[in-house]
Amino acid sequence: MEFFCYHRDRPGSLPLREELNEAHLSYMDGFAKGMIARGPTFTDGGGTLTGSVHVLDLPDTATARAFAFDEPNYQAGAYRDVLLRRWENLLGRTMWDFPGGRTAGDGFLVIGLGAGRPVDLAPPADRDGLVAYGPLLADDGTTWLGTAVLLRAEDADAARAVLTVEDYAAVEVHEWRFGGRPPEDEDAG
């Protein structure tokens, strides 16, 4: 089962996040086999850390809840809240399979919160910038609650345009960076 997990930062939690960075990375290392995509999110302009997104394959809902709520930053109070939903990987790949690589272009997380009838059930025809794309689902795995997308785009407006915005109750756009331990020749991020 695939899950979308977005931990939203509590304002002023950056020092705590920095202190717990190695504990967070070590915790995530235990889930590396099932990781589809991950990384930190930021305010417009990348000035302030706003959260951490993880899309992963786990055995069941109980394991997903344990993943979300046992995470070291969550346990220490660095996160304000957690959005945890079943998800479906419509691209069938991980972010490490993304042809654009870790550093090609600006990354964004787009979350469309459903307003009724399901929309955007298939990725757009132009998939060049799409890193991960799929519906947010209820625990039953079938009831549509929205859509989550990780992508490379020119700017936040272009990222937002990947969804049919007017058909959602709300659409959030966050700057996003590929996460995880960087390769040996990259700076930590």
N, C-alpha and C positions, 0 to 999 in steps of 0.2 A: 504494500500500500504506500502511495506517495503522499507526502504532507508538505504544506507550506507553513512556515513558522516565521513570524516577524515580531521580534522583541523591540519595543519602542523605548528609547532611553528616557530616564527621569532627568529633568533639567538639572544641570550642574554635576552630572555623574561621571564626567570625563576622568577626573583623577582616580576614581574608584575603578573605572574600566581599564585605565593604564596599569594600575596596580595588579589587576587580575588578568592581564592579557595572556600570560603564559598558562594560567589555570584554564582560561577559556580555550586557548588553542589545544591544550592537552586533552580537554574534555571532548572537543570536536574531533580530534584524532581518533577517538574511539568509534566515531560514526563515519569515518572517511569512506568506507566501502559502499555505503548507501547514499552518499552525498551527490546531489544533482547540481546544486548551485549554492553559493553562499557569499556573504560579504557584508561590509558595513555600509550604512546609508548616511547621507549628509544633507544639510540644508542647501538651498540654492547657492552656488558659489563654492561649495565644499568646505565652508568655514566651521561648521559645527556638526559633530557626530550626532545622529538622530536615532540610530537603531542598528539592528543586525538581522539580516534575512538568511534563512536556511531552508532549502528545499531538498527533501531527502526521502528515501525509500526505507520504510520501517515495517516490522512484522504486523503491527496492529495499533489501534488507537491508544491503548494503555501505554505502549512503549513511546508513542509520540508525545503523550502528555508528560511522561517521565523525562523525555529528552528536553522538552520546553521548560519544565519547572525545576529540574535538578541542575540546570546550567549554572555555573558559578556566578556569573554576573546577576542572574535573576535571584539566586539565593542571597546574594549580598545586598540587594536592593538597588542595583544600578538601572534596572528596567522599570518603567512606569506601568506597562501592560504588555500582553502577549496576544497576538492574533494567530491562532492555530486552526488550520482547516485541512481537510482532505484535499488533494490536488491531483491532477492528471497531467503527466508529461507528454503533451501533444507533439513535441519535437523529437522525442525519443532519444535524446542525447543529454550529456552533462555539459556544464560550462567549460570543462577542459577539452571537450570535443568541438567547441565553437570555433569556426574557421577564422574568426577575427583575432583570436588569442586574448591574452590578459590585458594588453595595453593598447589595443587598436580602438581609439575613439572614446567618447564620453559614455559612461554607463548610467542607466536609470532603472529604478524599480517603479512600475506603474501598478497600482492596486485599484481595480474598479469594484466598488461595492454594489451588489445587485439591487435593482429597484422593482423586480417583478419577473417578467418573462426572461428566460435565458437569452443572451446575446453573445456575439463573438466566440462561438463554440469551436471555431476553427481558426488557426493562425492566418494572418493576411497572406496573400499570394507572394508578396515580396518579403522573404524571410532572411535576407542578408544580414540585418542587424539584430535579429532575434537570438538571444542567448537561451532563454527558457520561456515557455508560454503554456498556460493551462488554466482550466476553470478552478475556482475555489468552491469546494463542495461541503455539504453538511456531513456529519458523522456517518450517515447512511451510504455515502459515496455516490449518490445520484442526484440529490437536490442541489441545484445550482444556486450559489450565493454571490458569485462575482467572478472576476478574472484577475490573475496575477501574471505580470510579464517582467522579465529582465531583458534589457536590450541596450544596444549601442544606438545613439541618435545624435543629431546635430545639436539639439537643445531640448529643454523640458517640454516645450510646445509640440515639437516633433514626436517626442516620446509619448505624450498624452494622446496624440492623434492615432496611435496604433489601435486604440479602442474607440467604439462608437459612444463617445462621451455622453451624449444626450440621453442614452438609454440606461444610465447608471444613476443611483441615488447620489453617489459621490465618487470622484476619481482623485487619488493621491499620486503625486509624482515626487520621487526622492532621487537625488543623485546617489549612485551606487558604484562600488568598486569591487572587483573580483577579490574574494577573501581567501583565507587559509594561509598556511605557511608559505612564504614566498620561496621560489627556487633560490639556491645558494647565491646566484649572481644578481639577485634583485634586493632592493632595500625592503625592510620590513614595513608592513602597512596595516 
